[in-house]
Amino acid sequence: MQGQLLNPPMAKAKPRPQDTVEQPFYNLWAKDNPVERLLASQDPFLLEQTKKKGVPAVEVTPLGAFYNPSFEDHQTLLWEAHEVELLWQKKAEKLQLQLTLPLIEQATT
């Protein structure tokens, strides 16, 4: 116990820039992904899912919603959102028409 008090453990030195290993950057969504190349070379039996997950998978956003989408992908996403909004608007107008009371002149007595 006294030995530990007299000789406290040395603090670990922070890694300096020359001590760190440089890893090359790659595009995660590129067709030629190094991670996928590693998985392609493995045995398919090891890659099979043995048990279903209790949590559903994360929903992947459409191409136009990424951080830096191409112009065409973004326009396609906007068009799809526009179509959905038109459907909602038509449903709301139809519901509003059904719920409005007729005018006094048009009402049956």
Backbone as XML, in Angstrom:
<?xml version="1.0"?>
<chain id="A" units="angstrom">
  <residue number="1" name="MET">
    <atom name="N" x="0.824" y="-1.183" z="0.000"/>
    <atom name="CA" x="0.000" y="0.000" z="0.000"/>
    <atom name="C" x="0.869" y="1.248" z="0.000"/>
  </residue>
  <residue number="2" name="GLN">
    <atom name="N" x="1.904" y="1.258" z="0.846"/>
    <atom name="CA" x="2.783" y="2.423" z="0.887"/>
    <atom name="C" x="3.588" y="2.545" z="-0.403"/>
  </residue>
  <residue number="3" name="GLY">
    <atom name="N" x="3.846" y="1.410" z="-1.018"/>
    <atom name="CA" x="4.570" y="1.447" z="-2.285"/>
    <atom name="C" x="3.774" y="2.168" z="-3.358"/>
  </residue>
  <residue number="4" name="GLN">
    <atom name="N" x="2.463" y="1.969" z="-3.328"/>
    <atom name="CA" x="1.615" y="2.666" z="-4.289"/>
    <atom name="C" x="1.546" y="4.155" z="-3.988"/>
  </residue>
  <residue number="5" name="LEU">
    <atom name="N" x="1.591" y="4.499" z="-2.699"/>
    <atom name="CA" x="1.556" y="5.909" z="-2.343"/>
    <atom name="C" x="2.858" y="6.608" z="-2.700"/>
  </residue>
  <residue number="6" name="LEU">
    <atom name="N" x="3.977" y="5.903" z="-2.483"/>
    <atom name="CA" x="5.273" y="6.506" z="-2.784"/>
    <atom name="C" x="5.539" y="6.560" z="-4.288"/>
  </residue>
  <residue number="7" name="ASN">
    <atom name="N" x="5.069" y="5.571" z="-5.004"/>
    <atom name="CA" x="5.270" y="5.509" z="-6.459"/>
    <atom name="C" x="3.902" y="5.474" z="-7.155"/>
  </residue>
  <residue number="8" name="PRO">
    <atom name="N" x="3.235" y="6.616" z="-7.283"/>
    <atom name="CA" x="1.920" y="6.596" z="-7.939"/>
    <atom name="C" x="2.069" y="6.212" z="-9.413"/>
  </residue>
  <residue number="9" name="PRO">
    <atom name="N" x="1.039" y="5.596" z="-9.970"/>
    <atom name="CA" x="1.130" y="5.211" z="-11.389"/>
    <atom name="C" x="1.234" y="6.448" z="-12.274"/>
  </residue>
  <residue number="10" name="MET">
    <atom name="N" x="2.001" y="6.288" z="-13.316"/>
    <atom name="CA" x="2.210" y="7.393" z="-14.252"/>
    <atom name="C" x="0.954" y="7.562" z="-15.116"/>
  </residue>
  <residue number="11" name="ALA">
    <atom name="N" x="0.617" y="8.792" z="-15.379"/>
    <atom name="CA" x="-0.520" y="9.076" z="-16.256"/>
    <atom name="C" x="-0.146" y="8.710" z="-17.685"/>
  </residue>
  <residue number="12" name="LYS">
    <atom name="N" x="-1.093" y="8.133" z="-18.385"/>
    <atom name="CA" x="-0.822" y="7.757" z="-19.772"/>
    <atom name="C" x="-0.707" y="9.013" z="-20.615"/>
  </residue>
  <residue number="13" name="ALA">
    <atom name="N" x="0.287" y="9.013" z="-21.449"/>
    <atom name="CA" x="0.509" y="10.172" z="-22.319"/>
    <atom name="C" x="-0.504" y="10.156" z="-23.456"/>
  </residue>
  <residue number="14" name="LYS">
    <atom name="N" x="-0.953" y="11.327" z="-23.827"/>
    <atom name="CA" x="-1.864" y="11.438" z="-24.960"/>
    <atom name="C" x="-1.097" y="11.140" z="-26.239"/>
  </residue>
  <residue number="15" name="PRO">
    <atom name="N" x="-1.736" y="10.450" z="-27.173"/>
    <atom name="CA" x="-1.031" y="10.160" z="-28.422"/>
    <atom name="C" x="-0.764" y="11.445" z="-29.197"/>
  </residue>
  <residue number="16" name="ARG">
    <atom name="N" x="0.440" y="11.551" z="-29.655"/>
    <atom name="CA" x="0.807" y="12.715" z="-30.460"/>
    <atom name="C" x="0.444" y="12.443" z="-31.912"/>
  </residue>
  <residue number="17" name="PRO">
    <atom name="N" x="0.403" y="13.478" z="-32.727"/>
    <atom name="CA" x="0.005" y="13.276" z="-34.126"/>
    <atom name="C" x="0.872" y="12.262" z="-34.862"/>
  </residue>
  <residue number="18" name="GLN">
    <atom name="N" x="2.161" y="12.186" z="-34.549"/>
    <atom name="CA" x="3.001" y="11.230" z="-35.266"/>
    <atom name="C" x="2.774" y="9.805" z="-34.766"/>
  </residue>
  <residue number="19" name="ASP">
    <atom name="N" x="2.136" y="9.643" z="-33.568"/>
    <atom name="CA" x="1.875" y="8.314" z="-33.038"/>
    <atom name="C" x="0.580" y="7.713" z="-33.583"/>
  </residue>
  <residue number="20" name="THR">
    <atom name="N" x="-0.319" y="8.534" z="-34.068"/>
    <atom name="CA" x="-1.602" y="8.029" z="-34.541"/>
    <atom name="C" x="-1.450" y="7.417" z="-35.930"/>
  </residue>
  <residue number="21" name="VAL">
    <atom name="N" x="-2.295" y="6.454" z="-36.181"/>
    <atom name="CA" x="-2.281" y="5.776" z="-37.476"/>
    <atom name="C" x="-3.285" y="6.480" z="-38.375"/>
  </residue>
  <residue number="22" name="GLU">
    <atom name="N" x="-2.863" y="6.864" z="-39.537"/>
    <atom name="CA" x="-3.751" y="7.528" z="-40.493"/>
    <atom name="C" x="-4.609" y="6.482" z="-41.195"/>
  </residue>
  <residue number="23" name="GLN">
    <atom name="N" x="-5.907" y="6.707" z="-41.201"/>
    <atom name="CA" x="-6.812" y="5.842" z="-41.936"/>
    <atom name="C" x="-7.341" y="6.627" z="-43.124"/>
  </residue>
  <residue number="24" name="PRO">
    <atom name="N" x="-7.308" y="6.030" z="-44.289"/>
    <atom name="CA" x="-7.784" y="6.775" z="-45.462"/>
    <atom name="C" x="-9.297" y="6.979" z="-45.386"/>
  </residue>
  <residue number="25" name="PHE">
    <atom name="N" x="-9.732" y="8.118" z="-45.861"/>
    <atom name="CA" x="-11.158" y="8.413" z="-45.905"/>
    <atom name="C" x="-11.752" y="7.794" z="-47.162"/>
  </residue>
  <residue number="26" name="TYR">
    <atom name="N" x="-13.026" y="7.429" z="-47.082"/>
    <atom name="CA" x="-13.716" y="6.890" z="-48.243"/>
    <atom name="C" x="-15.172" y="7.335" z="-48.183"/>
  </residue>
  <residue number="27" name="ASN">
    <atom name="N" x="-15.802" y="7.318" z="-49.330"/>
    <atom name="CA" x="-17.204" y="7.703" z="-49.419"/>
    <atom name="C" x="-18.054" y="6.503" z="-49.018"/>
  </residue>
  <residue number="28" name="LEU">
    <atom name="N" x="-18.844" y="6.674" z="-47.977"/>
    <atom name="CA" x="-19.644" y="5.584" z="-47.448"/>
    <atom name="C" x="-20.693" y="5.099" z="-48.443"/>
  </residue>
  <residue number="29" name="TRP">
    <atom name="N" x="-21.210" y="6.003" z="-49.289"/>
    <atom name="CA" x="-22.276" y="5.645" z="-50.223"/>
    <atom name="C" x="-21.761" y="5.350" z="-51.629"/>
  </residue>
  <residue number="30" name="ALA">
    <atom name="N" x="-20.460" y="5.305" z="-51.808"/>
    <atom name="CA" x="-19.909" y="5.023" z="-53.133"/>
    <atom name="C" x="-20.141" y="3.562" z="-53.496"/>
  </residue>
  <residue number="31" name="LYS">
    <atom name="N" x="-20.165" y="3.284" z="-54.780"/>
    <atom name="CA" x="-20.363" y="1.910" z="-55.236"/>
    <atom name="C" x="-19.153" y="1.038" z="-54.890"/>
  </residue>
  <residue number="32" name="ASP">
    <atom name="N" x="-17.963" y="1.624" z="-54.880"/>
    <atom name="CA" x="-16.748" y="0.883" z="-54.567"/>
    <atom name="C" x="-16.350" y="1.194" z="-53.117"/>
  </residue>
  <residue number="33" name="ASN">
    <atom name="N" x="-17.045" y="0.578" z="-52.172"/>
    <atom name="CA" x="-16.838" y="0.815" z="-50.752"/>
    <atom name="C" x="-15.887" y="-0.256" z="-50.201"/>
  </residue>
  <residue number="34" name="PRO">
    <atom name="N" x="-14.789" y="0.105" z="-49.520"/>
    <atom name="CA" x="-13.856" y="-0.907" z="-49.015"/>
    <atom name="C" x="-14.479" y="-1.822" z="-47.968"/>
  </residue>
  <residue number="35" name="VAL">
    <atom name="N" x="-15.455" y="-1.348" z="-47.212"/>
    <atom name="CA" x="-16.097" y="-2.194" z="-46.211"/>
    <atom name="C" x="-16.901" y="-3.291" z="-46.898"/>
  </residue>
  <residue number="36" name="GLU">
    <atom name="N" x="-17.602" y="-2.941" z="-47.959"/>
    <atom name="CA" x="-18.382" y="-3.948" z="-48.683"/>
    <atom name="C" x="-17.469" y="-4.962" z="-49.371"/>
  </residue>
  <residue number="37" name="ARG">
    <atom name="N" x="-16.292" y="-4.516" z="-49.805"/>
    <atom name="CA" x="-15.351" y="-5.462" z="-50.406"/>
    <atom name="C" x="-14.905" y="-6.493" z="-49.375"/>
  </residue>
  <residue number="38" name="LEU">
    <atom name="N" x="-14.699" y="-6.060" z="-48.127"/>
    <atom name="CA" x="-14.306" y="-6.997" z="-47.077"/>
    <atom name="C" x="-15.430" y="-7.984" z="-46.775"/>
  </residue>
  <residue number="39" name="LEU">
    <atom name="N" x="-16.663" y="-7.503" z="-46.749"/>
    <atom name="CA" x="-17.788" y="-8.385" z="-46.470"/>
    <atom name="C" x="-18.043" y="-9.360" z="-47.613"/>
  </residue>
  <residue number="40" name="ALA">
    <atom name="N" x="-17.774" y="-8.953" z="-48.833"/>
    <atom name="CA" x="-18.005" y="-9.822" z="-49.986"/>
    <atom name="C" x="-17.062" y="-11.017" z="-49.971"/>
  </residue>
  <residue number="41" name="SER">
    <atom name="N" x="-15.887" y="-10.849" z="-49.373"/>
    <atom name="CA" x="-14.918" y="-11.940" z="-49.366"/>
    <atom name="C" x="-15.162" y="-12.925" z="-48.226"/>
  </residue>
  <residue number="42" name="GLN">
    <atom name="N" x="-16.070" y="-12.632" z="-47.314"/>
    <atom name="CA" x="-16.320" y="-13.531" z="-46.192"/>
    <atom name="C" x="-17.315" y="-14.618" z="-46.572"/>
  </residue>
  <residue number="43" name="ASP">
    <atom name="N" x="-17.351" y="-15.640" z="-45.732"/>
    <atom name="CA" x="-18.248" y="-16.763" z="-45.945"/>
    <atom name="C" x="-19.696" y="-16.304" z="-45.755"/>
  </residue>
  <residue number="44" name="PRO">
    <atom name="N" x="-20.593" y="-16.590" z="-46.704"/>
    <atom name="CA" x="-21.986" y="-16.135" z="-46.577"/>
    <atom name="C" x="-22.686" y="-16.698" z="-45.340"/>
  </residue>
  <residue number="45" name="PHE">
    <atom name="N" x="-22.263" y="-17.888" z="-44.883"/>
    <atom name="CA" x="-22.883" y="-18.482" z="-43.699"/>
    <atom name="C" x="-22.649" y="-17.615" z="-42.467"/>
  </residue>
  <residue number="46" name="LEU">
    <atom name="N" x="-21.486" y="-17.005" z="-42.373"/>
    <atom name="CA" x="-21.176" y="-16.169" z="-41.216"/>
    <atom name="C" x="-21.937" y="-14.848" z="-41.243"/>
  </residue>
  <residue number="47" name="LEU">
    <atom name="N" x="-22.343" y="-14.417" z="-42.423"/>
    <atom name="CA" x="-23.049" y="-13.148" z="-42.548"/>
    <atom name="C" x="-24.555" y="-13.282" z="-42.357"/>
  </residue>
  <residue number="48" name="GLU">
    <atom name="N" x="-25.070" y="-14.521" z="-42.288"/>
    <atom name="CA" x="-26.508" y="-14.717" z="-42.131"/>
    <atom name="C" x="-26.955" y="-14.256" z="-40.753"/>
  </residue>
  <residue number="49" name="GLN">
    <atom name="N" x="-28.140" y="-13.703" z="-40.705"/>
    <atom name="CA" x="-28.708" y="-13.260" z="-39.444"/>
    <atom name="C" x="-29.359" y="-14.461" z="-38.774"/>
  </residue>
  <residue number="50" name="THR">
    <atom name="N" x="-28.940" y="-14.773" z="-37.559"/>
    <atom name="CA" x="-29.440" y="-15.971" z="-36.896"/>
    <atom name="C" x="-30.675" y="-15.701" z="-36.052"/>
  </residue>
  <residue number="51" name="LYS">
    <atom name="N" x="-30.805" y="-14.507" z="-35.543"/>
    <atom name="CA" x="-31.934" y="-14.190" z="-34.684"/>
    <atom name="C" x="-32.485" y="-12.829" z="-35.068"/>
  </residue>
  <residue number="52" name="LYS">
    <atom name="N" x="-33.806" y="-12.717" z="-35.077"/>
    <atom name="CA" x="-34.403" y="-11.435" z="-35.427"/>
    <atom name="C" x="-34.165" y="-10.439" z="-34.307"/>
  </residue>
  <residue number="53" name="LYS">
    <atom name="N" x="-33.979" y="-9.202" z="-34.699"/>
    <atom name="CA" x="-33.768" y="-8.124" z="-33.734"/>
    <atom name="C" x="-35.104" y="-7.736" z="-33.107"/>
  </residue>
  <residue number="54" name="GLY">
    <atom name="N" x="-35.073" y="-7.359" z="-31.848"/>
    <atom name="CA" x="-36.272" y="-6.913" z="-31.175"/>
    <atom name="C" x="-36.669" y="-5.503" z="-31.568"/>
  </residue>
  <residue number="55" name="VAL">
    <atom name="N" x="-35.713" y="-4.753" z="-32.069"/>
    <atom name="CA" x="-35.950" y="-3.365" z="-32.440"/>
    <atom name="C" x="-35.987" y="-3.281" z="-33.962"/>
  </residue>
  <residue number="56" name="PRO">
    <atom name="N" x="-36.948" y="-2.581" z="-34.545"/>
    <atom name="CA" x="-36.973" y="-2.468" z="-36.010"/>
    <atom name="C" x="-35.775" y="-1.669" z="-36.520"/>
  </residue>
  <residue number="57" name="ALA">
    <atom name="N" x="-35.436" y="-1.923" z="-37.747"/>
    <atom name="CA" x="-34.293" y="-1.244" z="-38.358"/>
    <atom name="C" x="-34.594" y="0.235" z="-38.558"/>
  </residue>
  <residue number="58" name="VAL">
    <atom name="N" x="-33.547" y="1.009" z="-38.662"/>
    <atom name="CA" x="-33.688" y="2.440" z="-38.888"/>
    <atom name="C" x="-34.172" y="2.665" z="-40.316"/>
  </residue>
  <residue number="59" name="GLU">
    <atom name="N" x="-35.157" y="3.523" z="-40.462"/>
    <atom name="CA" x="-35.697" y="3.799" z="-41.789"/>
    <atom name="C" x="-34.703" y="4.652" z="-42.573"/>
  </residue>
  <residue number="60" name="VAL">
    <atom name="N" x="-34.413" y="4.235" z="-43.777"/>
    <atom name="CA" x="-33.472" y="4.964" z="-44.622"/>
    <atom name="C" x="-34.231" y="6.069" z="-45.346"/>
  </residue>
  <residue number="61" name="THR">
    <atom name="N" x="-33.687" y="7.264" z="-45.306"/>
    <atom name="CA" x="-34.339" y="8.389" z="-45.964"/>
    <atom name="C" x="-34.168" y="8.285" z="-47.474"/>
  </residue>
  <residue number="62" name="PRO">
    <atom name="N" x="-35.061" y="8.889" z="-48.245"/>
    <atom name="CA" x="-34.907" y="8.865" z="-49.697"/>
    <atom name="C" x="-33.661" y="9.629" z="-50.138"/>
  </residue>
  <residue number="63" name="LEU">
    <atom name="N" x="-33.259" y="9.422" z="-51.380"/>
    <atom name="CA" x="-32.010" y="10.003" z="-51.872"/>
    <atom name="C" x="-31.972" y="11.519" z="-51.775"/>
  </residue>
  <residue number="64" name="GLY">
    <atom name="N" x="-33.065" y="12.188" z="-51.973"/>
    <atom name="CA" x="-33.065" y="13.645" z="-51.974"/>
    <atom name="C" x="-32.958" y="14.270" z="-50.600"/>
  </residue>
  <residue number="65" name="ALA">
    <atom name="N" x="-33.015" y="13.478" z="-49.540"/>
    <atom name="CA" x="-32.988" y="14.021" z="-48.183"/>
    <atom name="C" x="-31.606" y="13.952" z="-47.550"/>
  </residue>
  <residue number="66" name="PHE">
    <atom name="N" x="-30.607" y="13.480" z="-48.257"/>
    <atom name="CA" x="-29.254" y="13.416" z="-47.701"/>
    <atom name="C" x="-28.678" y="14.811" z="-47.545"/>
  </residue>
  <residue number="67" name="TYR">
    <atom name="N" x="-27.519" y="14.891" z="-46.943"/>
    <atom name="CA" x="-26.884" y="16.173" z="-46.652"/>
    <atom name="C" x="-26.594" y="16.963" z="-47.925"/>
  </residue>
  <residue number="68" name="ASN">
    <atom name="N" x="-26.061" y="16.306" z="-48.930"/>
    <atom name="CA" x="-25.704" y="16.996" z="-50.166"/>
    <atom name="C" x="-26.248" y="16.192" z="-51.352"/>
  </residue>
  <residue number="69" name="PRO">
    <atom name="N" x="-27.566" y="16.228" z="-51.578"/>
    <atom name="CA" x="-28.130" y="15.410" z="-52.649"/>
    <atom name="C" x="-27.887" y="16.035" z="-54.019"/>
  </residue>
  <residue number="70" name="SER">
    <atom name="N" x="-28.026" y="15.212" z="-55.035"/>
    <atom name="CA" x="-27.947" y="15.758" z="-56.388"/>
    <atom name="C" x="-29.230" y="16.550" z="-56.655"/>
  </residue>
  <residue number="71" name="PHE">
    <atom name="N" x="-29.170" y="17.410" z="-57.636"/>
    <atom name="CA" x="-30.315" y="18.279" z="-57.936"/>
    <atom name="C" x="-31.537" y="17.450" z="-58.321"/>
  </residue>
  <residue number="72" name="GLU">
    <atom name="N" x="-31.334" y="16.420" z="-59.153"/>
    <atom name="CA" x="-32.454" y="15.601" z="-59.616"/>
    <atom name="C" x="-33.105" y="14.852" z="-58.456"/>
  </residue>
  <residue number="73" name="ASP">
    <atom name="N" x="-32.278" y="14.284" z="-57.562"/>
    <atom name="CA" x="-32.830" y="13.551" z="-56.423"/>
    <atom name="C" x="-33.640" y="14.479" z="-55.518"/>
  </residue>
  <residue number="74" name="HIS">
    <atom name="N" x="-33.132" y="15.673" z="-55.307"/>
    <atom name="CA" x="-33.836" y="16.620" z="-54.443"/>
    <atom name="C" x="-35.156" y="17.063" z="-55.077"/>
  </residue>
  <residue number="75" name="GLN">
    <atom name="N" x="-35.148" y="17.306" z="-56.382"/>
    <atom name="CA" x="-36.380" y="17.699" z="-57.069"/>
    <atom name="C" x="-37.408" y="16.567" z="-57.038"/>
  </residue>
  <residue number="76" name="THR">
    <atom name="N" x="-36.951" y="15.326" z="-57.174"/>
    <atom name="CA" x="-37.854" y="14.178" z="-57.102"/>
    <atom name="C" x="-38.491" y="14.091" z="-55.724"/>
  </residue>
  <residue number="77" name="LEU">
    <atom name="N" x="-37.685" y="14.293" z="-54.688"/>
    <atom name="CA" x="-38.215" y="14.267" z="-53.323"/>
    <atom name="C" x="-39.239" y="15.382" z="-53.112"/>
  </residue>
  <residue number="78" name="LEU">
    <atom name="N" x="-38.954" y="16.571" z="-53.619"/>
    <atom name="CA" x="-39.901" y="17.677" z="-53.489"/>
    <atom name="C" x="-41.201" y="17.386" z="-54.238"/>
  </residue>
  <residue number="79" name="TRP">
    <atom name="N" x="-41.093" y="16.767" z="-55.416"/>
    <atom name="CA" x="-42.288" y="16.442" z="-56.196"/>
    <atom name="C" x="-43.156" y="15.424" z="-55.450"/>
  </residue>
  <residue number="80" name="GLU">
    <atom name="N" x="-42.526" y="14.415" z="-54.851"/>
    <atom name="CA" x="-43.282" y="13.415" z="-54.100"/>
    <atom name="C" x="-43.972" y="14.051" z="-52.893"/>
  </residue>
  <residue number="81" name="ALA">
    <atom name="N" x="-43.282" y="14.950" z="-52.212"/>
    <atom name="CA" x="-43.886" y="15.644" z="-51.070"/>
    <atom name="C" x="-45.051" y="16.519" z="-51.537"/>
  </residue>
  <residue number="82" name="HIS">
    <atom name="N" x="-44.899" y="17.128" z="-52.704"/>
    <atom name="CA" x="-45.972" y="17.954" z="-53.267"/>
    <atom name="C" x="-47.206" y="17.105" z="-53.562"/>
  </residue>
  <residue number="83" name="GLU">
    <atom name="N" x="-46.996" y="15.928" z="-54.126"/>
    <atom name="CA" x="-48.111" y="15.035" z="-54.441"/>
    <atom name="C" x="-48.840" y="14.608" z="-53.170"/>
  </residue>
  <residue number="84" name="VAL">
    <atom name="N" x="-48.105" y="14.312" z="-52.118"/>
    <atom name="CA" x="-48.726" y="13.925" z="-50.850"/>
    <atom name="C" x="-49.553" y="15.083" z="-50.297"/>
  </residue>
  <residue number="85" name="GLU">
    <atom name="N" x="-49.013" y="16.287" z="-50.366"/>
    <atom name="CA" x="-49.746" y="17.458" z="-49.872"/>
    <atom name="C" x="-51.016" y="17.704" z="-50.683"/>
  </residue>
  <residue number="86" name="LEU">
    <atom name="N" x="-50.964" y="17.485" z="-51.993"/>
    <atom name="CA" x="-52.171" y="17.643" z="-52.813"/>
    <atom name="C" x="-53.253" y="16.648" z="-52.406"/>
  </residue>
  <residue number="87" name="LEU">
    <atom name="N" x="-52.855" y="15.414" z="-52.125"/>
    <atom name="CA" x="-53.830" y="14.417" z="-51.681"/>
    <atom name="C" x="-54.481" y="14.837" z="-50.366"/>
  </residue>
  <residue number="88" name="TRP">
    <atom name="N" x="-53.666" y="15.314" z="-49.427"/>
    <atom name="CA" x="-54.209" y="15.770" z="-48.145"/>
    <atom name="C" x="-55.152" y="16.957" z="-48.346"/>
  </residue>
  <residue number="89" name="GLN">
    <atom name="N" x="-54.785" y="17.850" z="-49.237"/>
    <atom name="CA" x="-55.621" y="19.023" z="-49.487"/>
    <atom name="C" x="-56.958" y="18.608" z="-50.104"/>
  </residue>
  <residue number="90" name="LYS">
    <atom name="N" x="-56.938" y="17.673" z="-51.043"/>
    <atom name="CA" x="-58.184" y="17.204" z="-51.655"/>
    <atom name="C" x="-59.078" y="16.523" z="-50.624"/>
  </residue>
  <residue number="91" name="LYS">
    <atom name="N" x="-58.471" y="15.720" z="-49.740"/>
    <atom name="CA" x="-59.260" y="15.067" z="-48.696"/>
    <atom name="C" x="-59.871" y="16.097" z="-47.750"/>
  </residue>
  <residue number="92" name="ALA">
    <atom name="N" x="-59.097" y="17.120" z="-47.406"/>
    <atom name="CA" x="-59.602" y="18.157" z="-46.504"/>
    <atom name="C" x="-60.737" y="18.941" z="-47.156"/>
  </residue>
  <residue number="93" name="GLU">
    <atom name="N" x="-60.618" y="19.250" z="-48.444"/>
    <atom name="CA" x="-61.685" y="19.969" z="-49.144"/>
    <atom name="C" x="-62.951" y="19.124" z="-49.230"/>
  </residue>
  <residue number="94" name="LYS">
    <atom name="N" x="-62.783" y="17.833" z="-49.488"/>
    <atom name="CA" x="-63.935" y="16.943" z="-49.576"/>
    <atom name="C" x="-64.636" y="16.847" z="-48.220"/>
  </residue>
  <residue number="95" name="LEU">
    <atom name="N" x="-63.857" y="16.733" z="-47.164"/>
    <atom name="CA" x="-64.429" y="16.666" z="-45.827"/>
    <atom name="C" x="-65.119" y="17.976" z="-45.462"/>
  </residue>
  <residue number="96" name="GLN">
    <atom name="N" x="-64.505" y="19.080" z="-45.813"/>
    <atom name="CA" x="-65.103" y="20.393" z="-45.534"/>
    <atom name="C" x="-66.429" y="20.549" z="-46.274"/>
  </residue>
  <residue number="97" name="LEU">
    <atom name="N" x="-66.484" y="20.076" z="-47.509"/>
    <atom name="CA" x="-67.715" y="20.153" z="-48.294"/>
    <atom name="C" x="-68.818" y="19.308" z="-47.668"/>
  </residue>
  <residue number="98" name="GLN">
    <atom name="N" x="-68.460" y="18.145" z="-47.142"/>
    <atom name="CA" x="-69.450" y="17.273" z="-46.519"/>
    <atom name="C" x="-69.953" y="17.829" z="-45.191"/>
  </residue>
  <residue number="99" name="LEU">
    <atom name="N" x="-69.121" y="18.580" z="-44.504"/>
    <atom name="CA" x="-69.491" y="19.074" z="-43.180"/>
    <atom name="C" x="-70.170" y="20.436" z="-43.187"/>
  </residue>
  <residue number="100" name="THR">
    <atom name="N" x="-70.149" y="21.132" z="-44.307"/>
    <atom name="CA" x="-70.779" y="22.454" z="-44.335"/>
    <atom name="C" x="-72.294" y="22.314" z="-44.347"/>
  </residue>
  <residue number="101" name="LEU">
    <atom name="N" x="-72.933" y="23.220" z="-43.668"/>
    <atom name="CA" x="-74.396" y="23.234" z="-43.647"/>
    <atom name="C" x="-74.903" y="23.929" z="-44.907"/>
  </residue>
  <residue number="102" name="PRO">
    <atom name="N" x="-76.020" y="23.477" z="-45.437"/>
    <atom name="CA" x="-76.557" y="24.153" z="-46.626"/>
    <atom name="C" x="-77.104" y="25.531" z="-46.262"/>
  </residue>
  <residue number="103" name="LEU">
    <atom name="N" x="-77.177" y="26.383" z="-47.254"/>
    <atom name="CA" x="-77.741" y="27.712" z="-47.050"/>
    <atom name="C" x="-79.226" y="27.595" z="-46.723"/>
  </residue>
  <residue number="104" name="ILE">
    <atom name="N" x="-79.781" y="28.632" z="-46.123"/>
    <atom name="CA" x="-81.190" y="28.601" z="-45.723"/>
    <atom name="C" x="-82.091" y="28.440" z="-46.944"/>
  </residue>
  <residue number="105" name="GLU">
    <atom name="N" x="-81.721" y="29.072" z="-48.053"/>
    <atom name="CA" x="-82.545" y="28.973" z="-49.259"/>
    <atom name="C" x="-82.530" y="27.558" z="-49.833"/>
  </residue>
  <residue number="106" name="GLN">
    <atom name="N" x="-81.432" y="26.851" z="-49.640"/>
    <atom name="CA" x="-81.305" y="25.519" z="-50.223"/>
    <atom name="C" x="-81.760" y="24.421" z="-49.262"/>
  </residue>
  <residue number="107" name="ALA">
    <atom name="N" x="-81.967" y="24.742" z="-48.025"/>
    <atom name="CA" x="-82.338" y="23.736" z="-47.032"/>
    <atom name="C" x="-83.770" y="23.269" z="-47.266"/>
  </residue>
  <residue number="108" name="THR">
    <atom name="N" x="-84.019" y="22.009" z="-47.023"/>
    <atom name="CA" x="-85.374" y="21.476" z="-47.144"/>
    <atom name="C" x="-86.101" y="21.686" z="-45.829"/>
  </residue>
  <residue number="109" name="THR">
    <atom name="N" x="-87.355" y="22.037" z="-45.923"/>
    <atom name="CA" x="-88.121" y="22.291" z="-44.690"/>
    <atom name="C" x="-89.259" y="21.333" z="-44.527"/>
  </residue>
</chain>
